[in-house]
Amino acid sequence: MTDALEMDALWEDFHRAVNMTSQELAAWLRVRDADENAEPLPEQAGSPTGHDVLAILQKRRTDLTDDDVEVMYRVVDAVAEQADPGNGPEADETRRRHRLMTIGHDPLRP
């Protein structure tokens, strides 16, 4: 597992990157997967990483597993990589926002 100082920094970075509440993320994952042809069960809607983020948001730091820590690093890195979209077309911007929201980050939030 990660040492205490590194874990403190990761915990802060993760919660800064994931700026949606667990309720908002759960609702987004359900909406995101809903379509006319197939609507998964609510607990199965969304991406596996989105579910991992949701589970982490509902845990205390002392309850994190090594897998949780790995997910937290991936999410922090993914948000950092996609934080500066450049001047792409508007459709790309919407797709980027939706992709980030699937892991708990809404780029339109301050």
Buried (B, 14 or more C-beta within 10 A) or exposed (E): EBEEEEBEEBBEBBBEBBBBEBEBBBBBBBEBBEEEEEEEEEEEBBBEBBBBBBBBBEEEEEEBEEEBBEBBBBBBEBBEEBEEEEEEEEEEBEEBBEBBBBBBBBBEEE
